[in-house]
Amino acid sequence: MEDDVSEQAGEQGEVAVAAGGRRPVSVADGGWGLGAMARSSLTWRSAVYLTAHAPLAFAWFVVLAIGLSMSLATAIIWVGLLLLVVLMVSWRAGARLERVFMRAAFGVRIPDPYREQAQGSGPLARLRVMAADPATWKDLLYLALALPIAIVETALSIVLWAPAAMLIATPLIVLAEDGRGAEVSFGFVSYWAGDPVEALPMVVLGVGWGVVAMYGTRIMAVGHALYARLLLGPSVSQTENRELRARTEHLRASRARGVDAVEFERRRIERDLHDGAQQRLLAVAMDIGRARAKLDQDPEGARALIEQAHAGTKEAITELRDLARGIYPAILTDRGLDPALSGLAGRAPVPVEVEVDLPDRPPAAVESIAYFIVAEALANIAKYARATRASVRVVKEDAWVVVEVIDDGVGGAHARPDGGLAGLADRAATIDGMLIVDSPPGGPTIVRADLPCSW
């Protein structure tokens, strides 16, 4: 199947190549099952960060303590103001570095919350905006609190992980003692291991303590991520404004794509009329004119021309009917998606299994887009896929109508920006829908559309 996966996926996200199952992207999204935490790299990255970030926090504490003290002490001679500017730029850079650490250690992406700088503004204007930005001072608060928080997290991490490591390593410690054995003490309780075999119960105990350490690390990681998002991330109003701007841009792009799709459809209809039915009707008119001229002298020749005109008229009617069906099929309006899709499947060159499970009829726009997605997918199967069977499934999932077309063809779909599915993706975008094409080489090919029932 060689037709369409739109290359606009990176910009709009309306057409995309499915890339497998989703994986948790942060510690807050990860599973809390023992196996899931043990397999997740976020658990071990979090443990490393929580144990080792105290030196950097101490460095920032020293820089801020000395820098702020010196800048306040020398502010009267203007040197302090210059030092404060340098310090302010430095702690904002440090906050940006912490956002990078949050993503690397906890998988948490924290967007920059800073106010936008006016283009072409001078250094003084930029400094005024920076100094008046609440995010600048939230960065300072985060770095100022980093040391006491790091001390607590490092201490807890050592308490959690050091005993687990020591207990698991007990057989190696016993071996290192050259047969003299080793004693493991737990307050008033002690255990003597004379050889590595006797030390195996300590390994089991160490693994159990390691489980506790993993859960403790996950809890600390989630807490630190929430705290970092509070101080280093945008405020609630900033988040709402960004979402509103993103929504506005999405709607503007969707409207533009919808206009392009309508214009493309108009040109297609004009082309089909001009190259198809119009040419046939012109030929019919010419045949009738020639027949009228021969009617008296050559009745048999006139009869043949009339029959030819009649055949041409029927062909023109068929083409006009197909064109009308391509604009909006009457059966879709009268009877709904199930009969309309069954009709498409009946005309397909390969066996097509149709399943439509909709409790109520969706809006007309959703029905139309779903119909044409299936029609285009089946047309591509007939042209390119070399498939032996296909299936069509239309179901309701929450507030979405999901359309899925699967074939067992050769797969390997590649992008064609002006292709049929790209145009359908533009249609789907007008109602905030999304079209996904998954077509690995060798198949199968899956075309899936998620269409909202309200927008």
SVG drawing of the C-alpha trace seen along z (x, -y; Angstrom):
<svg xmlns="http://www.w3.org/2000/svg" viewBox="-36 -55 78 78">
<polyline fill="none" stroke="black" stroke-width="0.4" points="0.0,0.0 1.8,-3.0 -0.4,-5.9 -0.6,-8.2 1.1,-9.1 1.2,-12.8 4.5,-14.4 2.7,-17.1 2.7,-14.9 5.5,-16.7 3.7,-20.0 0.1,-19.2 0.0,-15.7 -3.1,-14.9 -1.4,-12.2 1.3,-10.0 2.9,-6.7 2.1,-4.6 5.1,-3.9 4.1,-1.2 2.8,-1.4 3.2,-4.3 5.8,-4.2 5.6,-6.1 7.4,-9.4 7.9,-10.4 8.0,-8.9 4.5,-10.1 3.2,-8.1 5.1,-4.9 3.6,-1.8 4.0,-1.0 4.3,2.7 7.6,4.3 8.5,5.6 7.6,2.3 9.8,0.3 12.7,2.7 12.7,2.6 12.2,-1.1 15.4,-3.2 13.6,-6.1 13.9,-4.2 17.7,-4.0 18.2,-7.4 16.1,-8.8 18.2,-7.0 21.4,-8.4 20.1,-11.9 18.7,-11.8 21.9,-10.4 24.4,-12.5 22.9,-16.0 23.9,-17.4 27.4,-18.7 25.8,-20.8 23.2,-22.1 26.0,-23.0 27.8,-24.8 24.7,-26.9 24.2,-27.6 27.7,-29.0 27.4,-31.0 24.1,-32.5 25.1,-33.2 28.3,-34.9 27.0,-36.6 23.9,-38.1 25.8,-39.2 28.4,-41.0 25.9,-42.6 23.8,-43.9 26.9,-45.2 28.3,-47.0 24.9,-48.2 25.6,-51.7 28.5,-52.1 26.7,-50.5 29.1,-47.6 26.6,-45.5 23.9,-46.1 26.3,-44.9 27.1,-41.9 23.4,-41.2 22.7,-41.3 25.5,-38.8 24.1,-36.6 20.6,-36.8 21.6,-35.7 23.6,-32.9 20.8,-31.5 18.4,-31.6 21.0,-29.5 21.2,-27.2 17.4,-26.8 17.5,-25.9 20.1,-23.3 17.9,-21.9 15.0,-21.6 17.4,-19.4 18.2,-17.3 14.5,-16.9 13.9,-15.5 17.0,-13.3 16.4,-11.9 12.6,-11.9 11.4,-12.1 9.5,-15.3 9.5,-18.0 9.2,-21.5 8.8,-24.3 10.5,-27.6 8.0,-29.9 9.8,-33.2 8.1,-36.2 8.8,-36.8 11.3,-39.5 10.2,-42.1 12.1,-41.7 14.7,-44.4 14.7,-45.5 18.0,-46.7 19.9,-45.1 18.4,-47.4 14.9,-46.6 15.7,-42.9 17.1,-43.2 14.0,-45.1 11.7,-42.3 13.9,-39.7 13.9,-41.4 10.1,-41.9 9.4,-38.3 8.2,-36.3 9.8,-33.2 13.2,-34.7 12.6,-34.9 11.0,-31.4 14.3,-30.1 16.2,-31.8 13.9,-30.2 14.4,-26.8 18.2,-27.0 18.2,-28.5 16.2,-25.5 18.1,-23.0 20.8,-22.3 18.5,-21.4 16.3,-19.3 19.4,-17.6 20.7,-16.8 17.4,-15.1 17.1,-13.2 20.8,-12.1 20.5,-10.9 17.3,-9.0 18.8,-7.5 21.8,-6.3 19.6,-4.8 17.5,-3.0 20.2,-1.8 23.4,-1.2 21.9,1.6 20.5,3.3 23.9,3.2 25.7,4.4 23.4,7.3 23.4,8.4 27.2,8.3 27.5,10.4 28.7,13.5 31.5,11.5 32.4,10.0 32.6,13.4 34.9,14.6 37.1,11.6 37.6,12.6 39.5,15.7 37.2,18.2 37.0,16.2 33.4,15.4 31.5,12.1 28.9,10.9 25.9,8.8 24.3,6.8 20.8,5.3 20.8,3.4 20.4,6.1 20.2,8.9 23.2,10.3 23.8,13.0 27.0,14.9 27.9,16.2 30.9,18.6 30.9,19.2 29.1,17.8 26.3,20.4 25.4,19.3 25.4,15.7 22.6,16.4 19.8,15.5 21.3,12.0 21.1,11.8 17.4,12.5 17.0,9.9 19.0,7.4 16.7,8.0 13.7,7.4 15.3,4.2 16.0,3.2 12.3,3.4 11.6,1.0 14.4,-1.2 12.8,-1.3 9.4,-2.3 11.1,-4.9 13.0,-6.3 9.9,-6.5 8.0,-8.4 10.9,-10.9 11.3,-11.2 7.6,-12.1 7.8,-14.6 10.9,-16.2 9.3,-16.4 6.2,-18.1 8.2,-20.5 10.4,-21.3 7.4,-21.8 5.9,-24.2 8.9,-26.5 10.6,-26.0 7.5,-25.6 4.9,-28.1 2.1,-29.2 -1.5,-28.1 -2.4,-31.3 0.7,-30.9 -0.3,-27.3 -3.8,-28.2 -2.6,-31.0 -0.2,-28.7 -2.9,-26.1 -5.2,-28.8 -2.6,-30.0 -1.8,-26.4 -5.5,-25.8 -5.8,-29.0 -2.9,-28.0 -4.4,-24.5 -7.7,-25.9 -6.1,-28.3 -4.1,-25.5 -7.2,-23.3 -9.3,-25.9 -6.5,-26.5 -6.3,-22.8 -10.1,-22.5 -10.1,-25.4 -7.4,-23.6 -9.3,-20.3 -12.5,-22.0 -10.5,-23.7 -8.8,-20.5 -12.2,-18.7 -13.7,-21.5 -10.9,-21.2 -11.3,-17.4 -15.0,-17.7 -14.3,-20.3 -11.7,-18.0 -14.0,-14.9 -16.9,-16.9 -14.7,-18.3 -12.8,-15.2 -15.6,-12.7 -19.3,-13.5 -18.9,-16.7 -16.9,-15.0 -19.4,-12.1 -22.3,-14.5 -20.5,-16.5 -20.0,-13.2 -23.7,-12.4 -24.7,-15.8 -22.4,-15.3 -23.8,-11.8 -27.4,-13.1 -26.5,-15.9 -24.9,-13.5 -27.9,-11.1 -30.4,-13.9 -28.4,-14.8 -28.5,-11.2 -32.1,-10.5 -33.6,-10.9 -30.7,-9.6 -29.3,-6.9 -31.8,-5.6 -29.6,-2.7 -26.6,-4.9 -28.7,-7.3 -30.0,-4.4 -26.4,-3.3 -25.5,-6.8 -28.6,-7.1 -27.7,-3.8 -24.1,-5.1 -25.5,-8.3 -27.8,-6.2 -24.9,-4.2 -22.9,-7.4 -25.8,-8.9 -25.9,-5.8 -22.2,-6.1 -22.5,-9.8 -25.3,-9.0 -23.1,-6.4 -20.2,-8.8 -22.5,-11.5 -23.9,-9.0 -20.3,-8.0 -19.4,-11.7 -22.5,-12.4 -21.6,-9.4 -18.1,-10.9 -19.5,-14.2 -21.9,-12.8 -23.6,-9.4 -27.4,-9.4 -27.3,-6.0 -25.2,-7.7 -27.9,-10.3 -30.8,-8.0 -29.6,-4.9 -26.3,-5.7 -22.8,-4.4 -23.4,-0.7 -25.2,-0.3 -23.0,-2.8 -19.8,-1.0 -21.3,2.3 -21.9,1.0 -18.2,-0.1 -17.1,3.3 -19.3,5.0 -17.6,3.1 -14.1,3.8 -12.0,6.3 -11.0,8.2 -13.2,9.7 -13.9,7.0 -15.4,7.7 -17.4,4.7 -18.2,4.1 -20.1,1.0 -21.1,0.7 -22.5,-2.8 -25.3,-3.2 -26.5,-6.4 -25.8,-8.1 -22.9,-10.6 -23.1,-14.1 -23.3,-14.3 -19.7,-15.7 -18.3,-12.7 -20.3,-10.3 -19.0,-11.9 -15.4,-11.9 -15.6,-8.3 -17.2,-7.2 -14.5,-8.8 -11.7,-7.6 -12.9,-4.0 -13.5,-4.7 -10.0,-6.0 -8.4,-3.2 -10.2,-0.6 -9.3,-2.3 -5.6,-2.2 -5.9,1.4 -7.2,2.1 -4.5,0.2 -1.4,0.9 -1.7,3.3 -1.9,6.7 -4.0,7.8 -6.2,10.9 -8.6,9.6 -9.4,6.5 -11.6,5.4 -13.4,2.2 -14.3,1.4 -16.3,-1.6 -16.9,-1.8 -17.7,-4.4 -15.0,-4.9 -16.1,-7.5 -16.7,-10.7 -14.9,-9.5 -15.9,-7.6 -12.9,-5.3 -12.6,-4.2 -10.1,-1.4 -9.3,0.2 -6.8,3.1 -5.4,5.1 -2.9,8.0 -1.1,6.4 2.6,5.7 2.6,2.5 5.4,0.0 3.2,-3.1 5.2,-6.3 4.2,-9.9 2.6,-11.7 1.5,-15.2 -1.1,-15.6 -2.5,-12.1 -6.0,-11.0 -5.4,-10.2 -3.5,-13.5 -6.6,-15.3 -8.8,-13.2 -6.5,-14.1 -7.1,-17.8 -10.8,-17.1 -10.5,-15.3 -8.5,-18.3 -11.4,-20.6 -13.3,-18.8 -10.1,-18.2 -9.8,-14.6 -6.7,-12.6 -5.6,-10.1 -2.9,-7.6 -1.4,-5.2 0.8,-2.3 2.2,-0.4 5.5,1.5 7.1,3.2 5.5,6.6 2.2,5.4 -0.3,5.3 -1.4,1.8 -3.7,0.1 -5.5,-3.2 -7.1,-4.6 -9.1,-7.8 -10.2,-9.2 -13.1,-11.6 -14.8,-13.5 -18.6,-13.5 -18.5,-17.1 -16.1,-19.9"/>
</svg>
